Amino acid sequence: MTGRAGRRSVPWRMAGFDLDGTLVHRSSVLVHVGTRLGHRDFVQHLVGAYESFDMTNEEVSNRAAQLFKGLTRRELMHLLKGIPHLREIGSVVSMLRALGVQTYIATVTFDFASEWFARRYGFDGYSGIVLEFDELERATGCITHHVSEYDKASFIRDTATKASIDLTQVFYVGDSRSDLPTFDLAGFSVAINASAEARAKASTSVQTDSLLDAVRLIPGLGELTNFATS
């Protein structure tokens, strides 16, 4: 079945993807960037404190932001070089674009990282924690906008609303507790390499190092994924 402009007709118009633990595989933005800046033990402590509920994401982010003081956004984005990530991200984004499905990154980490992924792979938009920059365009060590798990869901909902997309036409891929509100929001959800609570909440789950394997589980897309690798 084909739609307007020869596109296949699919039940989806928008897709959301988490960053840490999802597109970023077996690591996180903070661990990768912090390690490159020479603060591996410190950032691992922060990540562990968040995962054990000893610190909130806002507390972790405020402390992490101090590591970036004096760096430009371009320098911060350059630190992402070599970050571990899922295979076939670009193929998935290209396939979804060809099908008329908009793609967005929703994350509780810093938006210089989500912007880097969005530019590299062609996502339509992104969210994330916003650092403050001074008149010389260098990070001050402060944050102007924090992002919680509920803000991630709000970003997906508000973006869909602006594009006149019903939430039943949105699918979302994530891995952890920060994705639970968005799992509730989306028409379909996939927990990828996920925690037990995320697997329990999502529509389905998968363990893989390829984003394509997650998209194969989306109703109406499984039979089309061969186009992504052809």
C-alpha positions in Angstrom: 0.0 0.0 0.0 1.3 3.4 -0.9 0.4 6.9 0.2 1.0 10.4 -1.0 4.2 10.9 -3.1 4.5 7.1 -3.4 5.3 6.6 0.3 4.2 3.4 2.1 1.3 4.1 4.4 2.3 3.4 8.0 0.3 4.1 11.2 3.1 6.3 12.6 3.9 10.0 12.0 6.4 10.6 14.8 9.2 8.7 16.6 11.0 9.6 19.8 14.3 8.2 21.0 16.1 8.4 24.4 19.8 9.1 24.3 21.7 7.7 27.3 21.4 3.9 27.4 19.5 4.0 24.1 21.2 5.7 21.2 24.3 5.9 23.4 25.1 2.2 24.0 26.9 0.7 27.1 27.8 4.2 28.3 26.4 7.7 28.9 27.1 11.2 27.7 28.3 12.2 31.1 30.6 9.2 31.6 32.1 9.6 28.1 32.7 13.3 28.2 33.7 13.3 31.9 36.3 10.6 31.2 37.7 12.6 28.2 38.1 15.6 30.5 40.0 13.4 33.1 37.2 13.0 35.6 36.1 9.4 35.2 35.8 8.5 38.9 33.8 11.7 39.6 31.3 11.2 36.8 30.9 7.5 37.6 30.1 8.5 41.2 27.5 10.9 40.0 25.9 8.4 37.7 25.9 5.8 40.5 24.3 8.3 42.9 21.5 9.0 40.4 20.9 5.3 39.7 20.7 4.6 43.5 18.3 7.5 44.0 20.9 9.3 46.3 20.9 12.3 43.9 18.3 13.8 41.6 19.0 14.4 38.0 19.0 18.1 38.7 21.7 17.7 41.5 23.8 15.5 39.2 23.5 18.0 36.3 24.5 21.0 38.5 27.6 19.3 39.6 28.5 17.9 36.2 28.1 21.4 34.6 31.1 22.6 36.6 33.2 20.2 34.6 32.3 22.1 31.4 33.2 25.6 32.6 35.2 27.5 30.1 34.5 25.2 27.1 32.6 26.3 24.1 29.6 24.4 22.7 31.7 23.3 19.8 34.5 22.0 22.1 31.9 20.1 24.1 30.4 18.5 21.0 33.9 17.6 19.9 34.3 15.6 23.1 31.6 13.3 21.9 33.8 11.8 19.2 34.1 8.1 19.7 31.1 7.8 22.0 29.7 4.2 22.0 26.4 4.1 20.1 23.9 1.7 18.5 24.5 0.5 15.0 22.3 1.6 12.1 21.0 4.9 13.7 21.4 6.7 10.4 19.7 3.9 8.4 16.7 4.0 10.7 16.3 7.8 10.6 16.6 7.8 6.8 14.0 5.0 6.5 11.6 6.8 8.8 12.0 10.1 6.9 11.2 8.3 3.6 8.0 7.0 5.3 7.0 10.5 6.4 7.8 9.8 10.1 9.4 12.7 12.0 12.2 11.7 14.5 13.2 13.4 17.8 15.7 12.8 20.6 14.2 13.3 24.1 16.8 13.1 26.9 17.6 14.2 30.5 21.2 14.7 29.6 22.8 17.9 28.1 21.4 19.2 24.8 24.9 19.7 23.3 24.9 15.9 23.1 21.4 15.5 21.6 22.2 18.3 19.1 25.4 16.4 18.1 23.4 13.2 17.5 20.6 15.1 15.7 23.1 16.8 13.3 25.1 13.7 12.7 22.1 11.4 11.9 19.5 13.8 10.7 16.9 13.8 13.5 14.2 16.5 13.1 14.7 17.9 16.6 16.0 17.3 20.1 15.7 18.3 23.8 18.0 18.3 26.8 19.5 20.2 29.7 20.6 23.7 28.6 23.9 25.0 29.7 24.6 28.7 30.3 27.2 30.4 28.1 28.8 33.8 28.6 29.4 36.6 26.1 32.5 34.7 24.8 30.3 31.7 24.2 32.0 29.7 26.9 30.1 27.5 29.5 29.8 29.3 32.8 29.3 26.1 34.8 25.6 26.9 35.4 22.4 25.6 33.9 19.6 27.7 32.5 17.1 24.8 32.0 16.8 21.5 33.7 15.0 18.5 32.2 13.2 15.8 34.2 11.6 12.6 33.1 8.3 14.5 32.9 9.8 17.1 30.7 10.9 14.4 28.2 7.2 13.4 28.0 6.1 17.0 27.6 8.6 17.6 24.8 7.2 14.6 22.9 3.6 15.6 23.6 4.1 19.3 22.7 6.1 18.5 19.6 3.4 16.2 18.4 0.7 18.8 19.2 2.4 21.5 17.2 2.6 19.2 14.2 -1.1 18.1 14.6 0.0 14.5 15.3 -2.1 12.4 17.5 -0.2 10.6 20.3 -1.5 7.3 19.0 0.7 8.0 15.9 3.8 8.3 18.0 6.2 5.5 19.0 9.1 5.8 21.5 12.3 3.9 22.2 14.0 4.1 25.6 15.7 2.1 28.4 15.2 3.4 31.9 13.0 5.0 34.6 13.4 8.4 33.0 11.5 7.0 30.0 8.5 5.7 31.9 6.2 8.8 31.5 6.9 8.8 27.8 6.1 5.1 27.5 2.7 5.9 29.0 2.2 8.7 26.6 3.2 7.1 23.3 1.0 4.9 21.1 3.7 2.2 21.2 7.0 1.8 23.1 10.1 -0.3 22.9 12.4 -0.9 25.9 15.9 -1.4 24.5 18.7 -3.0 26.6 16.5 -1.8 29.4 16.0 -2.0 33.2 13.3 -4.3 34.5 10.9 -1.5 35.3 11.3 -0.1 31.8 10.7 -3.6 30.3 7.6 -4.0 32.4 6.1 -0.6 31.3 6.9 -0.7 27.6 4.8 -2.4 24.9 7.7 -4.7 24.0 11.4 -5.0 24.6 14.7 -6.1 23.0 18.4 -6.7 23.7 20.5 -5.6 20.8 23.3 -3.3 19.6 21.3 -2.2 16.6 18.5 0.4 16.5 17.0 -1.4 13.5 16.2 -4.4 15.7 14.0 -2.1 17.9 12.2 -0.6 15.0 11.5 -4.0 13.6 9.2 -4.5 16.6 7.0 -1.5 15.8 3.7 -2.6 14.3 3.6 -1.8 10.6 7.3 -1.3 10.2 8.8 -4.8 10.6 8.3 -5.7 7.0 9.7 -2.4 5.8 13.1 -2.5 7.6 14.8 -4.4 4.8 14.8 -1.1 2.9 16.9 0.4 5.7 19.8 -1.9 4.9 19.4 -2.3 1.2 
